[in-house]
Amino acid sequence: MKQLTSFFLVTLLAFSTLNAQHRTYWQQHVDYTMEIDVDAESHQYSGKQTLVYTNNSPDVLDRVYYHLYFNAFQPGSMMDVRSRTIEDPDRRVGDRIAGLSEDQIGYQRVNSLTQDGKPVEYETDGTILVVELNKPIQPGASTTFKMEWDAQVPLQIRRSGWNNAEGVEFSMSQWYPKLAEYDFQGWHPNPYVGREFHGVFGDFDVKISIDKDYVLGGTGVLQNPNEIGYGYEEEGAEVNRPRGDKMTWHFKAENVIDFFWGADPDFKHVTAQVPNGPKLHFLYQQPAVVEGASDEQNAQYTQNWEQLVDYTVRAVQYANENFGEYPYPQYTNLQGGDGGMEYPMGTLITGGRSLGSLVGVMVHEMYHSWFQNVLATNESLLEWMDEGFTSYASAETMDHLFNQNADFPYAGSYRGYYSLVESGLEEPMTTHADHYETNFAYGRAAYSKGAVFLGQMEYIIGKEDFRNGMLNYHKEWKMKHPTALDFLSIMEKESGMILDWYYEYFVQTTKTIDYGITSVIGNENRTSVKIERIDLMPMPLDVVVEYEDGSRELFYIPLRVMRGEKPNEMDMKRTVLKDWPWVEPSYTMTINEAASSIKTITIDPSQRLADINRENNSFDVSAMLND
């Protein structure tokens, strides 16, 4: 009876876990229609927004939240206080918000808001608008909000604003009242303190009226190119610009989580077509006018943007082949912002860079269209799945674009992770992006350790299964909001292995990997090698033995908790040894050769294992015998 009860409990637990991982999936939907009238001289605009919100959740909603991001750029805001009090402030922000004058601050002031034609009560709380609904939104139902608001664009400090360091007039991101996401974890009305974002998939129909000297680009497909001109019109078509001081740019975008745009009177507009892919747009200042740069440097910056066109075409082709096809009709590289920041169908990037730096930031931001804007994880909670996956893909793409043929293109991410461990500042990657104690710990965890997560995943399950898994992850979860467990499930299906232990150790804790070869003892017939797990995190091991005759042999030690083995991915004989139970602190492997025939023994020569002390990963047997 006791055995039967134990079996029942184990079966129930397994069923509960499976049910949690394969929950009934749903996501909310939004349709935005917006008309924006910009006063370029005052850096202000007025907006009208109609928002149709569809509640696809099983829950009744009696309240909604909007983000009012521009309100962060005011003295005393949460972003201002956080930027001045954190141990290692972002140098781009620091105390700059505290010094903004009235005509430099940002704001979004809601003048009216109705639900299905009736006024609703709302309250502005910093960067969040709290709305109490007159009529709850039932599961499966839609409701229509209409809003009018006024806004002032802040002086460029972080991501969005006017007059950035390179003289670009408008970098318009987080610029409109944006409905917060509601998902299986509930509402996500995170105050804006300068970190990451989460958004609802939907369609955008946006009309922007601005002085006719300005050239625009951003999310979506321009609907009136022959009215606008500036290189947007079809070849040979007659351009019929409207009379008056302003022109209206009309963009539409389908199934995106956000909408950005940028504008400047000095933008040059260039296009390129990716074969069997999207149309690319490039908007950059010509001539370049980077503050503090010489005429020669500005000329070089302009030339770099010209060369960026071909690099972007090749980068998109590589990404399509290796990480899944880009699903949208266009992509825009637009000069602006304060570094590089991704948005649906494009990015804002600063242009005063060397060619390598410009291509590098383009590639990184481009990959966010795969690992955030298409595979739209909640990057506030899962920043490492956004920045880390992007960093991983960027490293190998840069290696490809510049024909570097590096043995290990991800080495930079591993070095970043090791520096995090050495610093003593590491926090678990389950930490909310806004709540890291230091910017350093956030950056190393999100970018470096997140990339290492993928590097080690390839090491655990093998190159072929990993590559197929990345493509299937894109195929199954594009245009959705995947979680870490959704990604893990894909890799488990592809490899046939159990991988929860890897996530639990590497993501949920700060435990580290450290294996060492501690002794080699042999006779004329065989050699015993003792390996110790010095630190707390277990991993499977590839151990390569190089013999004196130059031949090599791989000894593979799986972890018992994996319940599987990766295929042999090395061009050498492989011997699969018995599983290593993680509770055992040491493991002894036997080589059926005399010690005198062995030159070296090395744990993981591929470098994919993030062992924090690689000095004890190799044992020089020849040197030992000659002592």
C-alpha positions, 0 to 999 in steps of 0.5 A: 500500500505504501508503494502504491501511495508513493507511485500515486504521488509521483504520478500526480506531481509529474502530471501537475508539472506537465500541465504547468508547462503546457498551460492553455496559452492565450494573449491579449490583443490591441488595435491602435489608431492614432493621430499626432500633430507635432509642433517641432519648434516647441518639441510638443505634440497633441494626440488622439488615440482610439484603442480597441482592447480584446480580452483573450484571458479567462479573467474579468478585468475591472481595471486597466493600466497605461504606461506614460513613459515621458513622465520619467523625465522630470526632476524627482521621478523614480528614474531620476531618484534611481539614477542618482542613488544607485551605486554605479549610475548609468553615465548617460543619465546620472543627475541629468534629469534633476537638472532639466528645465520646464521646457526640457522635461518630458510629460504625457498629460491625459486630457480625456478618456472614455470607454465605449463612449462613456468617461472613465475615472483615471489617475496619473501615478508617475509613469503609470495611468490607473484606469477604473473601468465603468464596465468590466471586460469579460473574457473574450470581449472587446472594449474601445478606449478613446483618449486625447492627450498632450505631450512634451518630448524630453531633451534627449537623455535616455533612449527617447527625446529631442536633440541627441548628441549627434544633432538628430532632432526627434528620437520617438520611442515610448512616446504614446500612452501604451496599454500595459500587458496582462498575461498569465501572471497578471498585470505588468504596470512597471514604473519606468526607471530606465530598464526593459519593456513588455508589450501587447501584440496588436495592429497600429494605424498612425498618422503623424503631422509634422513640418514638411522639412522633416524626413521620418522613418520607424515602425510600419509600412508607409501608406502614402509614399507618393505624397511624402516623397524623400525616396519613399515614392515608387520609382518613376511615380509623381510626387504630390506633396500637400500644400501648407507647412506640414505633411502627414506621414501615415504608417501601418504595422500589423502584429507588433508590440510597440511603435517607434519613429524618428525624424530630422530635416537632414536625414538621407533615406536609402533602401535595400532589398533582402533577397526573399526577405524584408525591404530595408530602410536607412535614415541617417544625417548627411553630412554627419554632424557628430558633436566634437568630431572633425570634418574628416571624422564626420565624413568617415561616419557618413561613409560607414553608414553607406557601407552599413547597407550591405552588412545589414542585408547579409546580417538579415540573411544569416539570421533568417537561416540560423534563427528563423525567418524575419516575419515583417515586410520592412526593417529600419535602421534610424540614426538617433537615441543614445546608443542602440535600442530596439523596437518592432521593425527597426532600431535607433542607433547612434552613428558616430562610430567606427565601421565595426562598432556601427555594424556591431550595434546594428547586428545586436539591435537587429537580433532583438527583432528575433529575441524580443519583438517577435519572440516577445518574452517579458524582458522585465522579468526575463531580460537574459532571454532578450539581451543574452540570446541577442548577444549570443546570436550577434557574436557569431553573426559578426564573426560571419560578416567579418570572416573572423573564423574565431575558434570560439566567437562567444568568448567575450560573453564568457569573460563577462560572466567570469568577471561577474562571478569574481566581482561578488555582485552576482544576483540570480537571473530571476531578479527583475531587471529594475531591481538589480542592486547594481547596473554592473550585475544587471548588465553582466547577467542579462548580456553575458550570462544570458549568452553563456546559458545558450553556449552551455545549452549547445554543450549539453545537448549537442550542436545539431539538436541545439540548432534545430531547437533554436529554429523550432523555438522561433517557429513555435513561439513567434508572435507570442510571449514565451517563458524560460520554461517554454524554451526549455520544453523545446530543447527537451523535445529536441534532445530527448533529455531532462534539462530542468536541473540546468535552468534551476542551477544556472538561472535560479541560483548563483552557483558556479561550475568548477571541475578539476583533474586532481590525479592521474595514476597508471600502469602498463595496461590502464590509467585512472583519472580522478575528477573532482566537482569543486564547486556546486553546479553539476554538468556533463563532461567532455574529457579529451585524451591526447596520446603521444602518437598525436591521436585523440579520444573523447570520453563522455561523462553524462549526468544521471539527472539528464536521462540521456546523452548527446550525439558525438559532435567531435571528429574522434572516437568517443567512449561513453562512460557511466553516468555521474550522480550529482551527489558524488563529489568525485568521479574516477574514469579509466583509460585502457592505455598505459599512462606513458602513452598519454600526453594530456587530458583536458576537460572541455577543450571547446570552452563552452563549459563555463568553468570558473577556473580552467587552470585545473581542467587540463593535466599534462601527463607527459610532464608528470612522468618526466618529473 
